[in-house]
């Protein structure tokens, strides 16, 4: 579990870095890069959540559906 926690922390740090970059690009009016970095931020944060839960992180970019499935398996209500 410690390894998962460490990996989750690293992924969340990377997500925070992407968010910082997205905000900078947004402020500069560079919409394409702002959106790209924001998407990457969400992807990394979701992967961090999966790792923290001890779940396997899929080898694809869109992990949102996997997060929802895993949350439902532990009876966490999801919209």
Protein Blocks (a to p, Z undefined) as FASTA:
>chain_A
ZZmmmmmmmmmmmmmmmmmmmmmmmmnopaklmmmmmmmmmmmmmmmmmmmnopacdfbf
blmlmmmmmmmmnopacZZ
